[in-house]
Amino acid sequence: MHSVNPRRVVVTGVGCVSALGQNARQFWAALSQGICGIGPLTKVPVQQLGIRVAAEVRNFFGDRHFNPRQLIQLDPFAQYALVSAAEAIEHSGIDFSAENTRQTAIVLGSGVGGDTTINHCAKIIYGEKKPNLHPLSVPRTMLNSAVSQIAIHHGITGPAFAVSSACASATHAIGQAFWMVRHGMADAAVTGGSEACLTLGSIRAWESLRVMAPDTCRPFSRDRKGMVLGEGAGVLILETRKSARKRGATILAEILGFGMSADARDIVRPSGDGAVMAIEQCLADAHLPADAIDYVNAHGSGTPANDVMETRALHRVFGAHSRKLAISSTKSMHGHALGAGGALELISTVLALNKGVIPPTANFTEPDPDCDLDYIPNQTREQPIQAAISNSFAFGGLNAVLALKKAD
């Protein structure tokens, strides 16, 4: 049923796999110390590449989480999603019993889905000249594979679907899940994003765009050289504030609004107009004035064009208040995880609100005159936050922004 009166939606559980650790505790410990997870690329033969750094998920072994029959069905992006979802569900303490399984949604984002499997299939066909592929190749590559597997593993029979909008995939997914819970289409949601894009084909394709940094990611710095690919997954449990309070759950943060837009201009070059529209729509949806925002988890990809565009967009939306914003790009630590990026960044924002600690923009060297706001360079900042936004601005000109506030 569609709710006439919008319901308050809260976050009660988080889970993640990233270059900063294989659970949310490790992830936050690294973020809150400004530790960078970018390092030498080991998952592909680097002698064939110009870019040799990435934010890899290290020492993740699927057979520690899944039995052989399960594992053969799972591309790494689905493995990351399943592990993150299990952690988030346990963290939340939510019960998927027969009473509520039909009213729980699963909405996950991914930019490329089963990229590891696709690359493996290409190697078999074109490299090894073999005629046949594994019969489960299609289920492993599907963008909805992680969604379907979470439903199967946890017996969730409510609305379930995947979202793909490049680097905004997870934020779009979380926004849709938020709206579904707010308006009564679901009572709870398992939502976020997952990506395992560190394959030879993917990295060479990104190299050809000439947006990759050869050393590290230093958003908003004068000498930034581009983005650094990352991987992993982030999953959040959303539910109504009423249900969370009734069952005595710990509320980590409350989601207030969601906005999105399309640049409708250039497939790769970002537009400030689109970013401004998405932020303004998010604030309107949240019924928040611009000066209520304390913190911005920036898209902050580290490319010359994006960081200037985002800075100018923040000036346009927030005016004089932009000088009071605390802003950081956590991509400087967990890399640009494409379709998982928005989920990792929202988890970072949720925990920052919850703990009163803002992760820094790591690897910062010297200010860029065109990026003239407070980017919290290198050092974590202890600062109470009442409200925040998290930005995702994707290739294709697809923008998504979420607004949150500290739990009351």
N, C-alpha and C positions, 0 to 999 in steps of 0.2 A: 504494500500500500504506500502511496505517496503522502508524506506528512504535510499537513497544511501549515503547521508551525515548525520552522526549522529547529532541529535539535542541536545541542552543543556537542562537539566532537572532540575527543581527547586521545592522546597517545598513551598507551599503557604498557607497551613492550617494544623493544628494539633488538635487532640482531644483525650482525654483518660479518663479512669476510672481505679482507682488503690487504693492501700492501703493508698496512700498519698493524695487522694482527688478524687472527681468525675468530675473534668474537668481539662484542661491543666493549667489553672491559679493556682489552688490549688496544682496541682502536682509540678509545678515549684517553687512555694513559699516554699514548704516543702524541695525539693531538694536543693534549693539555701541557705537554712538555716541548711542543714545537719540533718534534722529531720527524724528519723527512724519510719517507719510504721509497724514494726514487733511488735506483742503483743500477748496476750493470745488468744488461739484458741477457738472460741465460736460457730462455725457452725456445729460441730459434737460432739457427746458425748466423752469427753476427757478421761473418766474413762476407756475406751477401748483402749487407746493409751499410748505409751511411750512419743511421741513428742506432746507437748501441746502449741506450738507457731506457728504462721503463719503471713503472711502479708495479712490480709483479707480486702476486700472491705466492709466497714462498712456503715450501714444506707443507703443502696441502696434499694429503693422500686420500683419494676417494675411498679406498678399501677400508679405511678406518671409520667411515661413516655409513657405508652401504655394503650389502652382501653382493656376491658376483652377479646374481640375477638382476638386481636393481642397477648395479653399476653399468652393465652393458647397455642399458637404455638411456644413460645420462651423459650428455655433453657436459664439459666443465661448467658452462654457464648455469646449467640446471643444478649441478651439484652445489655450486655456491649458493644458489637461491634456496635450495632445500635446507642446507645447513643453517643459513641465516633465518629462514622462516621458523625452523624448529627452536632456535634460540629465542626469537622474538615471542613465540607462543608460550614457551616456558617462562620467560621473563614476565610476561603479562599475567600468567596464571589463568588465562581464559579457558573455559571448558567447551570444547566442541562436541557437545552431546547431541542426542537426537532432537532435543528441543530447539537448538539454535543453529544447527549446521546448515539448514536451508536458508537462514537469514544472514549468513556470513558470505561476504564477497571476497574474491581474490582478483586483484588487479596489479599486474607487474609490467614494468617497462624493460625493453631491451633494444639496443640499436641494431645489432647484427645476429642475435640469437646463437645458433649452434655453429659459430665460425670455425671452431677447432675441428669439428666433424666435417664441415665443408672442405676445409683445407686438406684434411686426411683423405677424403674421397678423391679430390683432384690429384693428389700424389699417387694414389693407387691407379687411377685411370690413365693419367698423362705421364707420370713419372715411371711407374712400374709396369705400365701397359697391361694391367690385368683387366679381365672383362667384367668381373662381378664385384659388387659392393655388399657390405653387411646388410641383411634384411631390415635392421632397425635404424638404418641411416636416416631415413625420412623423419621418424619420431624424434631422433636426436637433434636434427637441425631446426625443427619447427620453432618459430618465435614464441608460440604458446606452450612449448614443452615444459618449461618451468612451472607455469600456471597449472597445467594438467597434472604434473607430478605432485605438486603441493596438495591439490584436491584429493588425489588418490591416497597419498601418505596420511592425510589427516581426516579423511572422510567428509570433506566440506562439499556440500552439494548446491550452494547458492550461486549467484552470478559469478562467472569467472572468465576473464579475457586478458589478452596481452595488448600493450600499447607500444608503438614504435614511432618515435619522432626524434631520431638521432640523440643528441646530447640532452634533450629535454624529456626523454622517454619516461624516466622514473618520476619526474615532477608532474608530468601530465597524468601518469598512472595514479599517483597519490592524490592529486587534485580530483580526479574522477571518483576515487574511492571515498574521499572526504565528502563530496557532494552526495554520493549515494547514501552514506550513513546519515548525513544531515537531513536529507529529505525523505528518509524512511524506506528507501529501496533496499536497504540492508541495515542490520543492527550492529554489525561489526565488519571489519575488513582486514585482510592480510594484504599488504601493499608495499611496493618499493620497486626495485630494479636489479637486474643482474647482467653481467657482461664478462666474456672471456675472449677478448679480442687480440691477444698478443700472439698472433700467428704471422708467418712469413708473408703471406699474401696481404694481410691487413696492414702490416707495418710498412711494406713497400708502397702500398696505395697511399697511405698517409704521408709518406716521404715525398711522394710526387706532388702533393699539395704545397709543399714548402712552408708548412706552418709548425714544424716540429723543432724543438730545442735539442741541440746535440749534447747538452750537459745536464741541465736541470730546469725546473720550472720556477720562474721568479716573477709572479704576477705583479703588475703595476710598477716594476722597477724600470729605470731608464734603459738598462742594458738587457732587458728580457729578449729572449730569442724564439719563443714559441711555447707550445704545449708539450707535455710528456704523457704518452698513453699510460693508462692504468687499467686495472681489472678488479673484479670482485662483485659483491652484492650487498645490498642493504634492504632490510625488511622491517616494517613497522606494523604494529597492531593498533587499529583505530576502533573506537567504540563510542557509544553515547556516554556523556558525562554521567547521566542518571544511572546507567547500568554499571559503570565503573565504580561509582560511589556505593551502589547497592551491594556489590560483592566485595567491597573493601579493597579494591585494587589501588596500587600506587599510580597516581596520575603524573606523568612526566611533563606534559605540556598540553595546551589546548590549541587546535588548529582553528583559525578564525576565518580565513578567506583564501580564495584561489582566483588567479587571473591568467589569461592566455591571449595570444595574438599571433598573427602572421605578418612578416615584413612585406611580403608580396613584391620583392624587389630583386635581390641577388641571391643565388643559391648558396654562396659561401661567405659573402661579405656582410657583416651584421649591420642592421639599421637601428639607429637610436630611436626613431619614431615607434618601431615595434616594441622595443624594450620599455619605453615610457608608457605605452598603451597597456602592456601586460601588468606593470607595477601599479598603475593607476586603477586598473580594473580589480586587481587583488585587494588594494586598500578599500575600494568602494564595497567589494563583496564582504570584507571584514568589518565594515563600518568603523574604520579607523582613520583619524586624521593623519596626515603625513608626519606631523611632529610627535606622534605617539611612538614611532619606531626608534629603537635604541641601537639595533645591530642589524647589519646586512651581511649574510653569507653570500658573497659575490659569486657570479659565474667565474670571473677571474681566471680565464684560461691561460694567460701569459702570452697571448699573441699580441703583436703591436696594434692591430686594428680593434680587437675586442675590448681590451682594457681601457682604451681611450673612449670608445663608444659607451661602455658601461658607466664610466666616470661622468661623462656628459649627461647621460640619462638620469643618473642620481641627482645631479645638479638641477636638471629640469623638473623632476618630480618633487624634490624636497626643498629646493630653494635655499634660503639661509640656513635651514635646519641640516642641510647636507654636511655642514662643517662640524656638526655635533654627532654625526653618525660614527659608530665604531664599525669598521668594514674589514673583513678578511676573506682570503681565498684559501680554503683548505685543500684545493687541488695542488697547492705547493707541497703538500705532504703525501696525499694518497693518489696523486696523479689524476689525469682526466679519464675517468672510467666510463665515458660515453653514456650508454643507457642506464648504467648503475650510478652515475655521478650524482644526480639529483637526490637519490636516496641516501647515499653516504653523507651528502652535504646537509640534508634535512636532519638526519640523526645527529650530526655535529651541532646543528642549531638547537635541536631539542635538548641535548645535554648541556649546551652552553646556557640556555635559559634555566634549566633545572639546577645547575651547579653554580651559576654566577661567575663563570670563567669563560673567557673568550679565546679560542685558539688563534694563533697569529697567522700572518702571511709569512711563511718561511722563505728562506733564501733571498730575502730582500737586501738589495745593495744600496742603491741611491735613488732618490725620488725622480720621477719623470715629471717635468713641468706640466704636461698635459694630464697627469693623474695626480691631482692635488688635494686628495682627501686623506682621512685618517685610516690607513690600511693595517694598523697594528703590526708593524714590522718586527718579525723574528721572536719577540717575547710575548708569552701568554699574558693576558691582562685579567686581573680579578675585578669584575665590574658587574653589579646587579643589572639584569636586563628584564624589562617588563614585556617588551614586544619586539619581534624581529621578522624579517622577510628572508627568503632564500630564492635566489635567481637562477634560472636556467635558460640560456639563449642558444638555440641549436642551429647547426647547418641546415639549410633549407628555409631559414628565417622563421623558425617556429619557437615561440617564447612561452615560458611558463613560470609563474611566481606563486609562492605560498606564504601566507602570513600566520604567525603563531604568537601565543602569549604564554607567560609563565603561569603554571597551574595555581589556582587559588583554593 
